[in-house]
Amino acid sequence: MEARTSSSLSSILGGTAIFVGAAGLLALLVPAFYEKRVAELKAERGWAATPLETNQTKSAQASRLKSYGWIDRTNGVVALPIERAMELVVAESAGVNGGEVKK
């Protein structure tokens, strides 16, 4: 009986060791393959931007949202700061002064 218990216990321990080893190997391999694939997709789609490039892009977008300028001078289309544009839209939808907002 003791030999049977010993062999049963060693089978359980062996199976557990194999399971834990396989889970550990899987835990190491899956992230490595995932990161490799993500890097490939980013490069393929042109998303491989450095943090510096990302910050420069965000800065350029923020300054564009805060500036005035012409988009199409012949048709009278202008670019204006987003805050001012929102004020005009709210005033226009409320029917205040024909869309004119005084600052």
FIPADREN-681535 format. One record per residue (C-alpha): y, z, x. Coordinates in Angstrom, 1 decimal, padded with zeros to 4 digits. Layout:
BEGIN
{pt {Y Z X}}
...
! end
This chain:
BEGIN
{pt {000.0 000.0 000.0}}
{pt {002.4 000.9 002.8}}
{pt {001.7 -002.5 004.5}}
{pt {002.5 -004.3 001.3}}
{pt {005.8 -002.3 000.9}}
{pt {006.7 -003.0 004.5}}
{pt {006.1 -006.8 004.1}}
{pt {008.0 -006.8 000.7}}
{pt {010.9 -004.9 002.3}}
{pt {011.0 -007.3 005.3}}
{pt {010.9 -010.3 002.9}}
{pt {013.9 -008.9 001.0}}
{pt {015.8 -008.2 004.1}}
{pt {015.0 -011.6 005.5}}
{pt {016.1 -013.3 002.3}}
{pt {019.3 -011.3 002.3}}
{pt {020.0 -012.1 005.9}}
{pt {019.5 -015.8 005.2}}
{pt {021.7 -015.6 002.1}}
{pt {024.5 -013.7 003.9}}
{pt {024.3 -016.1 006.9}}
{pt {024.5 -019.2 004.6}}
{pt {027.4 -017.7 002.7}}
{pt {029.2 -016.9 006.0}}
{pt {028.6 -020.4 007.3}}
{pt {029.9 -021.9 004.0}}
{pt {033.0 -019.6 004.1}}
{pt {033.8 -021.0 007.6}}
{pt {033.0 -024.7 006.9}}
{pt {034.6 -025.3 003.5}}
{pt {038.2 -024.3 004.6}}
{pt {037.9 -026.4 007.7}}
{pt {036.9 -029.5 005.8}}
{pt {039.5 -028.8 003.1}}
{pt {042.3 -028.5 005.6}}
{pt {041.2 -031.6 007.4}}
{pt {041.2 -033.6 004.1}}
{pt {044.6 -032.2 003.0}}
{pt {046.1 -033.3 006.3}}
{pt {044.6 -036.7 005.9}}
{pt {046.0 -037.1 002.4}}
{pt {049.4 -035.9 003.5}}
{pt {049.6 -038.4 006.3}}
{pt {048.2 -041.1 004.0}}
{pt {050.9 -040.5 001.4}}
{pt {053.7 -039.8 003.8}}
{pt {054.0 -036.1 003.0}}
{pt {053.6 -034.9 006.6}}
{pt {057.1 -033.3 006.9}}
{pt {057.9 -030.6 009.3}}
{pt {059.7 -027.4 008.0}}
{pt {062.8 -028.7 009.8}}
{pt {062.7 -032.0 007.9}}
{pt {062.1 -030.2 004.6}}
{pt {065.1 -028.0 005.2}}
{pt {067.3 -030.9 006.1}}
{pt {066.2 -032.8 003.0}}
{pt {066.9 -029.8 000.8}}
{pt {070.3 -029.3 002.4}}
{pt {071.2 -033.0 001.9}}
{pt {070.1 -032.8 -001.8}}
{pt {072.1 -029.6 -002.4}}
{pt {075.3 -031.1 -000.9}}
{pt {074.8 -034.2 -003.0}}
{pt {074.6 -032.1 -006.1}}
{pt {077.9 -030.4 -005.2}}
{pt {080.0 -033.5 -004.4}}
{pt {082.1 -036.1 -006.1}}
{pt {081.8 -039.8 -005.4}}
{pt {081.6 -043.3 -006.8}}
{pt {078.2 -044.7 -007.9}}
{pt {079.6 -047.9 -009.4}}
{pt {083.4 -048.2 -009.1}}
{pt {083.6 -051.5 -011.1}}
{pt {081.9 -049.9 -014.1}}
{pt {083.6 -046.6 -013.7}}
{pt {080.4 -044.6 -012.9}}
{pt {081.0 -041.5 -010.9}}
{pt {078.9 -038.8 -009.3}}
{pt {080.1 -035.3 -009.9}}
{pt {078.8 -031.8 -009.1}}
{pt {075.9 -030.7 -011.3}}
{pt {077.8 -027.6 -012.6}}
{pt {080.7 -029.8 -013.7}}
{pt {078.4 -032.3 -015.3}}
{pt {076.7 -029.5 -017.3}}
{pt {080.1 -028.2 -018.5}}
{pt {081.0 -031.7 -019.7}}
{pt {077.7 -032.2 -021.5}}
{pt {078.0 -028.8 -023.3}}
{pt {081.6 -029.5 -024.3}}
{pt {080.7 -033.0 -025.5}}
{pt {077.8 -031.8 -027.5}}
{pt {080.0 -029.0 -029.0}}
{pt {082.7 -031.6 -029.8}}
{pt {085.4 -029.6 -027.9}}
{pt {088.5 -031.7 -027.0}}
{pt {086.6 -035.0 -027.1}}
{pt {084.5 -033.8 -024.1}}
{pt {087.5 -032.7 -022.0}}
{pt {087.0 -029.3 -020.4}}
{pt {089.9 -027.7 -018.7}}
{pt {089.2 -025.6 -015.6}}
! end
